[in-house]
Amino acid sequence: MNQRLMAHCSGIAVALLLLAGCADVVPKPIVQQPMTARPPKAVADVEPSGGIFQLRVGGSYHPLFEDRRARQVGDTLIVTINENTSASKKSSTDASRASSSALSISPITGLPTLGLQNASLTASNASKFAGAGDAAATNAFTGTITVTVTEVLENGNLVVSGEKQVAVNQGTEFVRLSGVVNPDYILSGNTVSSTQVADARVEYKANGFIDEAQQMGWMQRIFLNVSPF
């Protein structure tokens, strides 16, 4: 009997552990592409042409009279994060319906149903529905992050991606950004605003005991998912 009880308790414990593993799934980051890329190897020097300035073709080439802006794979770019979003929604519904009916029987002589003489029947029905909803959200995210050019598209646009990690005491903060940048939007300081980054994915997360304390326990999440109420 004790062995059966122990086996039953062990099975329950294993089931709870499996449920805990299923319920405590860490959400995947929205930035999935690589965070950085190394520049391609420089091509061997061309044969001397007798000129004062020799042209080098490769990842380290930059024109002489041009700002040091990101343009090739491996170059870095400073993105100024200026994300401000605000949305609101309000709706209301009001519907009503009413109906009534009446039935009466006049006195008729010679009928066997004398109990129904002068009888009347009335009925009425009314229904009303009212609903209202109101939602509002405001978000603000500012800061800077340096990203790396991971790919140069055929039209010249730059695919960028980057990550910043800051460890403070017992927690670590992660800032990730990826997107596509038009080189025409890059300013002289090799900076671009996040509002000008296409397909932008900006992510800010942190881990540590403070963030873990703000999360719902795995047992509560199990009952929240399976409870019909």
N, C-alpha and C positions, 0 to 999 in steps of 0.2 A: 504493500500500500504506500509506504514511504517512497519507494522508488518511482511509482507512478506519479505521485504528487510532485516529486522533484523533476521528473521528466516533463510534466505539465507546466510547472513553473519555468523550466528552462525554455520550453517552446514559447511561452508568453514573452519571456525576456528577449528571445531572438526576434520575435515578431515586432516588439516595440523598438528594438534597435534598427530593424529594417525600415520601419515607418519613420523613425527619426532621421535616417539617412535620406529617405525620400522627401521628407518635409523640410530638411535643413539644406536645401540646394542653394548654393551661392549664385546669384544672378550673373550672367556673363556680361562683360563690358561691351558697350556699344561700339567701341573702336576695336575692330578686329584685325586690321591690316598691320604690317610690321611698323614698329615705332621709329625705326631709323634705317638708313641705307648707307653703304660705303661707296665713295666715288669710284668710277672705273679706273683701271690702270692707264697711266699715260702712255700714248703711242711713242715709239722711238723717234728720236729727232730726225728731221728730214735732212737731206744733203745740203751743205752750205751753199747759199746762192750769192754770196758776196755782199749781201745787205748788212746794214748796221744792226737791225733787229731781226732775229730769226723767229719764224713762226713755229710755235709748238702746238700740235694738235692733240687734244686729250682732255681729261677731266680737270687739269689745272690751268687751262687756257682762259684768259680774260683779256678783252681788248684793252689797249693802253688808256684810251680816253673814255672810260666808262666807270660808273659807280660800281662798287662791290655789292651788286644785288644778286639774289639767288636766281640761278638760271639753269643749273645742271644738277644731275643726281649727286647727292652728298652735300650740296650747299645747304646752309642753314638760313632760316627766315624767322623773324620775330613777329608773332601774331598778338595784336592787342585785343583782348577779349572784352567786348562791349555788348553783352547780350541782355536786353531788357524786353520782356514780353508781358503783355497785359491782355486779358480776355475776360469778357463777362457775357452772361446769357440770362435772359429772363423771359418766362413764358407763363401764360395763364389760360385756363379753359373753363368755360361756364356753359353748361347745357341743361335744359329743363324740358319736361314734357308732361302734359296733363290731358286727361280724357274723361268723359262721363257719358252715361247712357241711362235711359229710363224706359220702363215697360209697365203698362197698366192694362187691365182687362175690364171692359165695360159690362154692365149688367145685361145678361142675355137670358131670356125666359125659355124654359123648356129643356135646359141642359141638366144632365145628372150631376154635374160638378158644381153644386150650389155653393160649396165652400170656397171656390175661387172667385166668386162674384165680388166686384169692386176691389180686386187685389192689384197691387202695384209693386214693381220691382225697380230699384235704382242701383247703380253701380258707378263707382268713380275710381280713377287711378291717377297717380301723380308720381313722378320721379325727377330727381334733380342730381346733377353731378357738377362738382367744382374742383378744379385742381390748379396748382400753381407751383412753379419751380424757379429757383434763382441760384446761379452759380457764378463765381468770380475767382480769378487766379492772377497773381502777379509774381513774376520772377525776375531777379537781377543777378547777373554774374559778370564781374569785372576782374581783370588781371592781365598778365602777360605770360606767354610761353614761347619758347624757341623750338621750332619744328625743323625737320629735315626733308629735303626734296627726295622722294623715293622713286619718282617716275616723271619723265617728261613726255607729254602727249604729243601727237603729230601736229596739232594746231599750236603748240608752244605752251599750253597751260601746264602748270606744275601740280603734281599730286604730292601733297605734304602730309606728314604725320609726325607726332611727337608726344612725349610723355615727361612729366615732371613728378618726382617723388620727394616728399619732405617728411622726415621722421621727427616727431615732436613727442618727447617723453615715451609713453607706452603705445602711441599710435602712429600710423603712417598715412599721409594724405597723398592722393593720386590725382593728377590733372592730366587728361588726355585730350588730344585734338587731332582731327584728320579732315581732309577736304581737298578741294581743287582751287588753285589760285591763278588768276589771270596776271601775268607779269606786268601788264599796264597799270595795275592797281598798286603795285609795290612802290612805296615812297622812297625818298632819297636815303633815309636811315635804315633801309632794308626792313621796313615794317609794313604791315598790312592789317587792316581791321578785320575782325572776325565776321562782321556783317557783309564783307566782300568775299568771303570764302564760300564757294559753291559746295553743295553736298556736305556741309559742315556737320561734324559730330563732336560735340563738346561734352566732356564728362568730368565730374568731380566726385570723388568718393574717398572714404577714409575707413580704416580698420583699426581695431583696438578695443579695449574693454569698455570704453565709453560708448562706442557705436554698438557693441554687442548688447549693452544694457538697454538700448532703445529698440531692440528687435523683440518680436513676440516669440515666446518659447515654442519649441517644436510640438509639444503636446497640445498647446492651444491651437496651433495651426492645423493639426490633425482634426481636432473636433470642429474647427471652423470650416474645414473642407467637407467633412462628412455629415455634419449636423444639418437636418432638414429644416430647422427653425431659424 
